[in-house]
Amino acid sequence: MTIARDTSIIKGVSWGQSMNWRVLSDFDGTIALEDVTDSILERFASDDWQDIETDWKNGLIGSRECMARQIALIRASRKDLDDHLDQIAIDPAFPAFAAFCRTMDVPLTVVSDGLDYAIRRILGRYGLDDLPILANRLEVAGPARYRLSFPHANGACAKASGTCKCKIAEELTAGRALSLLIGDGTSDMCAAGSVDLVFAKDKLLGHCRDQGLPFVAFDDFNHAHGLLATLLDEPARLGVTAVFG
């Protein structure tokens, strides 16, 4: 991989010094193989959810308002919801990646603009529901009805997200040497500018490239596992693609 300009230093921290890392990982489309919230809406919500989605894509509303209105359209018993979630797969290499982080004493936090209940239910099938999960809170609003609350919102969030990943990234990585974000989509873009390095794919990859942010392209968690091992052991071999001013 071609290194653009001098990447021996990221934000003033030398690759050669002993470094502590903290990993923040997106869930939908990154750990999970699909967008879990969209799958729930497609299965249990009226078609109106798509009109709300269009308003969000057109920039008429923020993602927090979008998701709150969409979740209110769901009609599903808890059993039906659980049965659906139990069919959703994650990247098969993620459990090994999480185990590696634990072995190497690298804190791993799931940071998502999705649904905390869904994430914990899915990860629970793999014995990973003890991971720290920061996401929008799914609450029961009545028989077969739900609502969202937003414990990790930020009124100043540029994306008006339910979970402000940039604020979380800044808070979680305070006092640590370096921070790594793993993600794929729009909700990860503001956080990409608040961390030291990004493992990126899909839309996030293009964003990092366009903005000159330090990133390494990755395919899946098997790939990310190898990249992280290199980052911890021989970081100079990683070959970070970025433009540094």
C-alpha positions, 0 to 999 in steps of 0.5 A: 500500500502506498503511503502518502507523505509522512505517516510515521507519526499520527497526531504527534504520536510516534509509531516507534513508541509503546502505544495503547489502543482503544477500539471502537466498532460500528455494528450494522454492516460492520459486525452484523452482515446487514443493517439490523434496524432496516431489517426490523422495519422491513419485517414489522413496520408499515411502508411509511418508514420508507418515506421517513428514510427518504426525508433523512437521505434528502437531509430534511431530518436528522437520523435521531428524528428519523429513527424515532419516527420509524421505530414508532411504526413497528408492530411486533411482539417481543417473541416475534422480534427476538425470533427475527433477531435470532436469524441475523448473522454477524461476521464469523470472524468477529468473535475471534477478533473480540477474543484477541482484543481481550487477550491483548488488553485492548478495550473494545466498545461497540458504538452504534446508531442502531438499537441496543436491545437488538445488538445485545440479543444478537451478540448474546448468541455468541457469548459477547453480550458483555461487551460495552455497547453504546447505542440508542435505547429500545423501550416498550411503549405498549403491547407490540409497540416500541419507542427510542430514547437517546442516552448518547445524543449530543445537541451539537452533533453535526449529523443529528444522530441518536448516538453521537459517535464523534462525542463518544470517540472523544470521551472514550479515548481521553487519556489513552495514547491512540484510538481506532475506529472500525466502520463502514457508513455515514454514522461513522464519518464524524467519528473518523475525524475524532480518532487516530486511525480508521479501519474503513470500508464502503462509504466510510472508506471514500469519506476517509480518502476524500478528507485525508484522514488516516485509514486502512481499508479492510474487508472483514474482521478476519482482515481487521484481526490481522491488521490489528495484530500488525498495528500492535506488533510492528505498526511501521509495516501497516502502511497507513494511507492518508494525507498529512498536513 
